[in-house]
Amino acid sequence: MNCQGLTGKVILPCDAEYNCARQEYNEAINKCPLAICYCRNIQDIVNAVLWSERQGIQVRIRSGGHHYEGYSVGTDKLVIDTSCMNGIKVNSEDDTVEVQAGTRLMHLYKTLYNSGYTFPGGTCPTVGISGLVLGGGIGLSTRYLGLTTDSLIEAQMVDASGNLLTANNCHNVKLFWALRGAGGGNFGVMTSYKFHLKKINKVTLIRLKWDNKSARLGFLQAWQEWLRNLDPRISAFGRIYKPGPLLFGFFYGYPEEARQLLEPFLSIPGITYENIEYVDFIDAVKIIGALYPLREAFKATGRFIERQLSYCELEKIIDLIEAAPTEDNSFIGLYSLGGAVRAMKTDSTAFFYRQANYIMGISSSWESEAAAPVVEEWVASGFKYIYTLSVGSYVNFPYNNLPNYECAYYGEHIEELRSIKKEYDPHNVFEFPQSIKTVYCG
Ligand SMILES: Cc1cc2nc3c(=O)[nH]c(=O)nc-3n(C[C@H](O)[C@H](O)[C@H](O)COP(=O)(O)OP(=O)(O)OC[C@H]3O[C@@H](n4cnc5c(N)ncnc54)[C@H](O)[C@@H]3O)c2cc1C
């Protein structure tokens, strides 16, 4: 392979760093790219896109490397990796920030906190801003501040011809719409983003836990009732494990009020850990971030729930948990939506499922390779059941075996997205197993 014209730091299979460089966050992913190009600036990205076209080699785009199914790498592909481009420029005059595409969340949270700002990102500290914002972005500020993508006011992208484009509400308007919810890997290589910010530096951190199996059903009932009419200043994630449920969240207000809002949970018997305290935003982010391992082998996915589930359906979820392969790392996840997400019109961005009440996820991980098939089987059977309760899939919680993935991720927005794909990537240069197709394939 002739690497002439490829700039930045290029790692080839013969290099000592190759095995480390090809590794995604999900250790179950095992792909062998032809080369990994760590771009240091926009010109390196342009060169990589043009080089791949000359060589007839397909590309994959990577930033934080947290794609559940590993679509940011690929065997025999060129990986265009932006993780070295992680500059952040805060502008306090107009409450905005410019963030390079390879920035990871904790770096962003810390920088913004130092200037007095909160940020509606996700919970895992090493997730990349790119995958997060391009797929929507859900976290513990979502119901108050919207999806991560709802704070985006501008983005820059290198297209398939190597041109640098700016997308905002005045330029490349359709592209800007598409990037907010359907941008991950589909239209070009993003180089930077501009977000508007809110000045807040304290939140009430919420952590509740029950080591009690009999709390699980009551927790599920409380969760869906709770979200019906909930104060948008509170957002939460729930997890139901075999031994019992837990809840964590942020409230943009004081603990006394949070406590009142949490009454439906606090009254569930058997609570073993309760922490509701007013802390610096950055401390809240760090405490929640500590829940995530540095890396793990896992299988997970998640679907949007729009309706109240019946008692019988909730019981079946509990049966599913009871059948989980492990106690500590298999769970049904709940991710609150509504509030500021629902307040925006469905067609305001490509993110389609704004009416959903929450996402229900299923997740499990393993340490020994031998356990992988059992875990994957449990996730597959759980997915099958959750599918019947739900209306669509969150593109940032993707699943290889998802039927009709384009409609599942993008709902009625798919045809508009397809026409934008044809306009910006007519030769389908940016293709991966679940990319938006230029032609409907059925
Ligand atoms: C442990 C863990 C915790 C998570 N927590 C949350 C959470 O709290 N909230 C939430 O909403 N999601 C969460 N996610 C899901 C996460 O948002 C997605 O996995 C996201 O796509 C990861 O982005 P990344 O840049 O790290 O990943 P990557 O694997 O690098 O990229 C993900 C996708 O974006 C594309 N992409 C990456 N960089 C670019 C670029 N520069 N230009 C164009 N396309 C690009 C890739 O091609 C790929 O399709 C979590 C995931 C994990 C593994």
Ligand as a Chemical Component Dictionary entry (heavy atoms), coordinates in Angstrom:
data_LIG
# 
_chem_comp.id                   LIG 
_chem_comp.type                 NON-POLYMER 
_chem_comp.pdbx_formal_charge   0 
_chem_comp.three_letter_code    LIG 
# 
loop_
_chem_comp_atom.comp_id 
_chem_comp_atom.atom_id 
_chem_comp_atom.alt_atom_id 
_chem_comp_atom.type_symbol 
_chem_comp_atom.charge 
_chem_comp_atom.model_Cartn_x 
_chem_comp_atom.model_Cartn_y 
_chem_comp_atom.model_Cartn_z 
_chem_comp_atom.pdbx_ordinal 
LIG C1  C1  C 0 -19.784 3.449  28.117 1  
LIG C2  C2  C 0 -20.697 4.261  27.247 2  
LIG C3  C3  C 0 -21.518 5.217  27.825 3  
LIG C4  C4  C 0 -22.376 5.981  27.021 4  
LIG N1  N1  N 0 -23.186 6.923  27.593 5  
LIG C5  C5  C 0 -24.013 7.657  26.806 6  
LIG C6  C6  C 0 -24.857 8.668  27.368 7  
LIG O1  O1  O 0 -24.854 8.933  28.577 8  
LIG N2  N2  N 0 -25.669 9.368  26.521 9  
LIG C7  C7  C 0 -25.693 9.127  25.182 10 
LIG O2  O2  O 0 -26.454 9.784  24.474 11 
LIG N3  N3  N 0 -24.910 8.186  24.626 12 
LIG C8  C8  C 0 -24.075 7.454  25.410 13 
LIG N4  N4  N 0 -23.289 6.502  24.837 14 
LIG C9  C9  C 0 -23.380 6.263  23.410 15 
LIG C10 C10 C 0 -22.487 7.248  22.674 16 
LIG O3  O3  O 0 -23.141 8.492  22.579 17 
LIG C11 C11 C 0 -22.213 6.734  21.267 18 
LIG O4  O4  O 0 -21.541 5.507  21.356 19 
LIG C12 C12 C 0 -21.416 7.732  20.452 20 
LIG O5  O5  O 0 -21.641 7.486  19.097 21 
LIG C13 C13 C 0 -19.948 7.662  20.781 22 
LIG O6  O6  O 0 -19.237 8.666  20.122 23 
LIG P1  P1  P 0 -17.654 8.505  19.949 24 
LIG O7  O7  O 0 -17.178 9.678  19.182 25 
LIG O8  O8  O 0 -17.060 8.198  21.262 26 
LIG O9  O9  O 0 -17.576 7.162  19.119 27 
LIG P2  P2  P 0 -16.990 6.760  17.706 28 
LIG O10 O10 O 0 -17.022 5.274  17.739 29 
LIG O11 O11 O 0 -15.703 7.407  17.416 30 
LIG O12 O12 O 0 -18.055 7.305  16.698 31 
LIG C14 C14 C 0 -19.432 7.013  16.767 32 
LIG C15 C15 C 0 -20.112 7.285  15.435 33 
LIG O13 O13 O 0 -19.902 8.646  15.058 34 
LIG C16 C16 C 0 -19.126 8.713  13.847 35 
LIG N5  N5  N 0 -18.116 9.760  13.997 36 
LIG C17 C17 C 0 -17.147 9.833  14.933 37 
LIG N6  N6  N 0 -16.409 10.919 14.733 38 
LIG C18 C18 C 0 -16.909 11.548 13.655 39 
LIG C19 C19 C 0 -16.540 12.723 12.958 40 
LIG N7  N7  N 0 -15.488 13.454 13.322 41 
LIG N8  N8  N 0 -17.280 13.068 11.868 42 
LIG C20 C20 C 0 -18.312 12.317 11.473 43 
LIG N9  N9  N 0 -18.702 11.196 12.099 44 
LIG C21 C21 C 0 -17.997 10.807 13.181 45 
LIG C22 C22 C 0 -18.502 7.342  13.703 46 
LIG O14 O14 O 0 -18.193 7.059  12.361 47 
LIG C23 C23 C 0 -19.540 6.449  14.306 48 
LIG O15 O15 O 0 -20.562 6.178  13.360 49 
LIG C24 C24 C 0 -22.409 5.744  25.615 50 
LIG C25 C25 C 0 -21.572 4.795  25.038 51 
LIG C26 C26 C 0 -20.717 4.046  25.845 52 
LIG C27 C27 C 0 -19.839 3.005  25.215 53 
# 
loop_
_chem_comp_bond.comp_id 
_chem_comp_bond.atom_id_1 
_chem_comp_bond.atom_id_2 
_chem_comp_bond.value_order 
_chem_comp_bond.pdbx_ordinal 
LIG C1  C2  SING 1  
LIG C2  C3  SING 2  
LIG C2  C26 DOUB 3  
LIG C3  C4  DOUB 4  
LIG C4  N1  SING 5  
LIG C4  C24 SING 6  
LIG N1  C5  DOUB 7  
LIG C5  C6  SING 8  
LIG C5  C8  SING 9  
LIG C6  O1  DOUB 10 
LIG C6  N2  SING 11 
LIG N2  C7  SING 12 
LIG C7  O2  DOUB 13 
LIG C7  N3  SING 14 
LIG N3  C8  DOUB 15 
LIG C8  N4  SING 16 
LIG N4  C9  SING 17 
LIG N4  C24 SING 18 
LIG C9  C10 SING 19 
LIG C10 O3  SING 20 
LIG C10 C11 SING 21 
LIG C11 O4  SING 22 
LIG C11 C12 SING 23 
LIG C12 O5  SING 24 
LIG C12 C13 SING 25 
LIG C13 O6  SING 26 
LIG O6  P1  SING 27 
LIG P1  O7  DOUB 28 
LIG P1  O8  SING 29 
LIG P1  O9  SING 30 
LIG O9  P2  SING 31 
LIG P2  O10 DOUB 32 
LIG P2  O11 SING 33 
LIG P2  O12 SING 34 
LIG O12 C14 SING 35 
LIG C14 C15 SING 36 
LIG C15 O13 SING 37 
LIG C15 C23 SING 38 
LIG O13 C16 SING 39 
LIG C16 N5  SING 40 
LIG C16 C22 SING 41 
LIG N5  C17 SING 42 
LIG N5  C21 SING 43 
LIG C17 N6  DOUB 44 
LIG N6  C18 SING 45 
LIG C18 C19 SING 46 
LIG C18 C21 DOUB 47 
LIG C19 N7  SING 48 
LIG C19 N8  DOUB 49 
LIG N8  C20 SING 50 
LIG C20 N9  DOUB 51 
LIG N9  C21 SING 52 
LIG C22 O14 SING 53 
LIG C22 C23 SING 54 
LIG C23 O15 SING 55 
LIG C24 C25 DOUB 56 
LIG C25 C26 SING 57 
LIG C26 C27 SING 58 
# 
